[in-house]
Amino acid sequence: MSEIVQMPQLGMNMQQATFLNWTKEVGDAVKQGEVIAEVEADKATIEIESPAAGILLEKLVKVGDSVYVGVDIARIGQAGAVPAPAPTPVPERVAAQGASSVSSSPALTPTAAPAAPVDLDLPGGIKASPVARRIADERGIDLRLVVGTGPGGRITKSDVESFTPGAAAAAPVTSAPAPVPAPAPRPAQALVAPTGSGITEEPISRMRARIAQRTTESKQNVPHFYLTVEMDVAALLSLRKYINEQLPDDQKVTVNDLIVKATALTLRQFPNLNSHFYGDKIVRHQNINIGIAVALENGGLLNVVAKNADLVPISQLAAKNKQMVAAARSGKVKPEDLEGSTFTVSNLGPYDVEHFEAIINPPEAAILAVASAKQVPVVINGEIKIGNRMKVTLSVDHRVSDGAEGAQFLKAFRELIESPMKLLI
């Protein structure tokens, strides 16, 4: 018996990654949970773990391949296990495997005869090599506008590299495919970049392109509304100091850990905001998994996920958060640390920010933007005193919720922050 290892979910709706490295060779013993390979997605290195203990019997993809989520990448089993014959791909399977270079792997190559060969590189109905898709994705090129010069009209690397926006109009028509809807206008391509002295150009990274795509889609398609409140954080800061005096360095609690905990506990009272919007339905989540936006040193961000944040004790929550954030900033994260968020917290407190509004991460219903805690003059019992205050802004999808519910959420959240001992119960 053997077990197939598939490309896991990668978080942030990332659907493909480039295979970087095998950390195990065929014939090596592996433990369950041991890293067997590394892939790169949006400039983050993601470690792939073995789902079972055994022997690495077979590698199904090569270093450099562009591999889609759900594609079979390896086979784990006992020594001497015979590889199972690969089934002929059906259309649904082909769509799932997308543009990965699985054709180079015997276990995934169609062998049924006399059926016509099955092309595995047809996501979106477009013939293109994996490297051509990657370059097109990085440059924002719509492959439907590129004329393929490879066998059977397949789009190659050189086709994409030589493509110019006006080329499609002059290209000869070699067949009469079904009409394809016109692509959405791309404002960035319509602009003419300046040239001359004092100007340098830098290609947009895959991560920046992903952020641009996701945030644009969110702002265009999700009707945001925003609510801001200010709260007293003196008791919260005092509690954090007290807790950290009792804990070792690897478990010390940050202000953000307390905010994540308070957010999760508040969501227990407002399950509607712990839901996802899918057009014709709203999916409510029983688990409360808080996405934590992590700024990366070379630009961009990743969201790591604090699973069941309402249930995990604050010291354990802090230790796990520290581990995930460090992994994200070092460029190596595990797939399970990026997936499953039901609500997101974006904290710019360390950057001396007074107030900001965050963009919702679809299909989530809301996101909480946390600004810096500051010492400011406040009026207490008719007297002006110095107080520690912090502003937070809740962005909400108006298709899921309304202003009154958002205001009630912030009221309950502020009560937890200003009476923080409840975070320890």
N, C-alpha and C positions, 0 to 999 in steps of 0.2 A: 504494500500500500504506500502511496505517496500523497503529498499535499501540494497544491499549486499555490504559489505566492503571487498575488496580484498587486499592481500599482495602487497604493491606497489613496484615499481622499487627501487633498493637499491644503485645504483651507482657502478662504477668501475666493471661492469659486474658481480656483485655478484648476484647469482641466488637463494640463500636460506638463511634463518636465523633461529635462535633458539628462540622460544617464551619465553620471560622472565616473563612478568607480565601483568595482566589486571588492568588498573587503574579505570575501571568502572565495576559495577556488573549488571547482568540482572535485568531490571526494572528501572535502573538509567536513569535520563534525561541527554542528552548530547547536546552540542551546535555544530554547524558546525565549524570544525577546532579544536575542543577540543580533547586533547590526550585521547585515550581510551585504548591503549596498548603499550607495549615496546618490541622490539625484539633485539637480539644481532647478528650482522653480522661482522665478522672479528674483534671482540673485541670492536666494537663501538656499543653503545646503540642507536637504532633508534626509534624515537617516531612515532606512527601511529595515525593519526588524523581522526576524523569522517568526512565523506564527506557530511553529512547532519545533520540537527537538528532533534531530536526525542527521542525515548526511545531505549535503548539497549535491543533488544528483544531476541537475541540468540547469544551464543558464539559457534563458529564452530571448534575451535581448543583449545588445552589444553596447559597450561604452560609446557615447556619442549619439545614440539613438534618441529621437524625440518620442516619448512614450506617453500615451494618454491614460487617464485614470481608468482602472478596471482591466487593463491589459495584463495577461499572464506574463510574469517576468522570470520565474524560477520554479524548480520543483524540488521539494524536500521530502526525504523518505529514508528507508533503511537501505543499507548496502545491498546491491544485487537486485533491487527492485527494477522491474522492466517498465520503461516508459509507456504510458498508455497512448494508443494511437490518437492523433489529433482529429477531432471531428471537423467535417467540412463546415466552414463558417456560414451561418445563416445571416440574412440582412441585418437583424438586430445586433448580432455579435460583431459584425463588421463595423457597424456604426459605433459600438462601444470601444472597439480597439483603435479606430481612427487612424492617424498617420504614423503610428509607431512602426519601426522598421522590423516588424515581426516576420516579414517574408524571408529574412536571412536566417531564421531559426527553424530547423526541421520540425520541431514539435508543433509549430503553428502554421506550417505551409499546407495548403489544400492538396490532398492526394487523390481525391475521388476522380475517377475517369468513367466515361469520356466527357464529363461536365466541363464547361468552359472555365478557364482560370478565374478565380475571384480576386478582384483588386481590393486590397485592404486599405488603400489610401484615399478614401472617398468621403471624408467628413464634409457635409454640405454639398455633396454631389460633385466635388471638384477634384480632378486628378492632379496631385502635386506631391513632390518628394517631401520627406520630413524636414530637410534643411531649408527647402523653399518656403515651407509653411512658417518655420521659425523666423526666417529673415523677413517675410511679409508681415508677421506679427510685430516684430521689433520696429519696422518702418511704417506701420500703419497702412499697408497696401492691401486693397481689396483684391483677392485672388481672382474674383470673377472678371476683373478687367485685364488680367494678364493672359497673353497668348502663349500657350505651351508649345515648345519645339521638340519635346521628347517623344518617345514612342507613343503612338496613340493620342497625341496631343497633351501628354503629361507636362506639367509645369516644372521646370528645373531651377536649380540655384541661379544659373546665369540669366534665365528669363526674368526672375525677380530683381536681380541686381541691375539689369539693364532697363527695367521698366521705367517709363515716365508717364505722368498722368494723361498726356495727350496721345499716347501710343495706342490706346484701345480704339480710338475713333478711326485710326488709319489701318488697323489690322484687318486682313482679309477674313471673310467669313467662310469657314471650312465645313460647317454643318449647320443644321437648323434645330438647335435645342429648344426646349420649351421656354417660353418667355420667363425671364428672371426679373423680379422687382428691382427698380433702380436703387443703388445703394444710398444710404443716408448721406447727406452732404458732410464733408469733413472740412470745417472752417480752417483748421491748421494748414491743410494742403493748399487752400486757396490763397493764403498769404504768401507774399514774396519776401524772403529773408534778406536783410541788408547785407551788403558785402563791403569790403574795403579794409583799410587799416583800423586797428583797434577793435576788431571783431574776430571772435573765434567761434567755431561751431562744434557742438557736441551731440552725437546721436542720442536720442532718447532711449533710456534703458528699458528693459522689459518690465521691471517693477514700476517705473514711473508711468509707462504706457498703461499698465494694469490699473494703477491708481487713477489716472486720468479717465480711463473708460468707466470704472466703477463709480467714481464721484459724479461724473457727468450724467450717467444713467440715473443715479439716485436723485440728483437735483432736478432733472428734467421730468422724471416719472413719478417721484414720490412727493406728495403735497406736504411739505414740512410745516409745522408751526413750533414756536419756541417760547419757553417759559423760564424766567430767571429768578432765583431767590438768593438772598444773602443769609448766612448763618454764623453763629458764634462757635468757633472751634477751640476755644480755650480749654474746655474739659477734654476734648478729643486729644489735643496735644499733650495734656498732662497724663492722660491714660496711657498714651503711647510710651511716654518716658518711663512710667511705672512698669509697664509690661516688659520693656526692653532691659530693665535692670534685673529681671528674673530669668532672662533667656540667653542662651549661647549666641555667638555672632551669626551662625548660619540660620537662626530662627528669628532674628530680630525683625520687628514689625515696622513697616513703613506706613506713612499716612495713606498711601494708595491702597494698601492691604485693608485698612479699616474702612476706607470708602467702598471698596469692592464688597466687603462683608455687609456694610450697611445697605448697599444697593440690593444685594441678594435677599436680605431679610425684608426689605421694603417690597420687593417684587412678590413675596408670598401674599401680601395683601392686595396686590394689583396684578393678577395673572394675565389680564388682558394685554398688559405691556410686555409680558414675557411670551409673546406669540409672534408668529411669522405670517406675512400676507402673501397669498398666492393667487391674486386676481379674483378667482371665483370662490375662494374660501380662506378662512383664517385658521391656522393650525396652532393650537395652544400646547405649550410644553410643560410637562410635569416637573422635569428637572430644570434647575436654575443654573445656567452655565454663563459666566460673565466673561465676555471678550475684553482683553486688556490691550489697548493700543500701545505698541512699543516703537519708539523712534529709533531708527538704525543709524549707526555712526556715519555711513556713507550716503545717507539720504534714504527716503522712503520709510515705510513702516510695515510691521506685521502685527496681527492680532493673535496673541496667545490666549488660551481659554482656561479659566479657573472653573473646573467641573464641580457641580453641586456645592457652590460657594456658600449657600445658606446653611449647609450641614457640617462642613469641615471646620474643626476648631481653628481659631485665629492663628495659632503658632504653626500648625501644619499648612494652613492656607498660605501664610507668609513664606515658609520654606519652599513650597512648590512654586509660588509665583517668582521668587528670586531665581530658582533654577531655570524656569522657562524663559524669563527675561534675559538672563545671562546667555542662554543658548541661542536665543534669537539675535542678540547683539554680536555674538561670536560667529554667526552665520551658519550654525548647525542646530536644527530643531527636529523634533519628531512629529510625524503627521498627526498623531492624536493630540498634540499640544496646540494644533492650529484649527481643529475642526469642532463643530458642535455648539458654537456660541449661540445663546438665545437673546442676549442683550449686551451692549457694549459700553464700556467706560473709557473715556479719553481724558487723560489728566495732564495738563500743562503746568501744574503747580510749580515744578522745579524751575520754570523759565520766567518767573516774575510776570505772569499774565493776569491782568485784572478780570478779563471776561472774554469768552469766545463762544461761538456756536458750532457744533460739530455736525457733520453730514451723516445721515443714517446709513447703516450698512445693510442693504436689502438682503434677504427678505425680513430682517428684524423690524420691529415696530417702533423702536426708540433708541436713543443714545444719550448718555449723560456726559456733558462737558464740564470738567472741574478746573477752576482757575486757582491762582495762588492764595494762600492764607497770608493776610497782611495785618499789620498793626495800624489801626485807624481810629480817629476820634469818634466816639459813640455817645449817645445820650442815654444815661441810666438814672432813673428816678429824678429827672430834671437836672442832672449834672453831667457835664462833659468829662468823659473818662477815656482811657486808652483801652481798646478792645481788639481781640483777634477775630477777624472776619474773613469769610471765604464765600465767593459766589459760584454757584453751579447753574448750568443751563440745560434744560431737558429739551431735546429735539424729538418730536413725535410725528408719526405718520397719521395724517388726519383721516385716512381711510380706515384706520383701526381704532382710533381713540379721539377724544375731544378735549377741549381746554380744561373743563372741570376735572376730569380724571387726572390729567397731567398735573394740575395744581394740587390735587389731593395727594398724589404720589410725592411731590416735593415737600408737602407739609409733613407727611409721615417720615420721609427721609431726613428732614431737618430735625425732627424730634429725636431720632436715633443718634444723629451726629452730636446734638447738644446734650443728650443723656447717654453717653457712650458705654456705660457699664452694661447696657442691654446687649451690646455686641458680644459679650463674653458668656451670656447665658445659653 
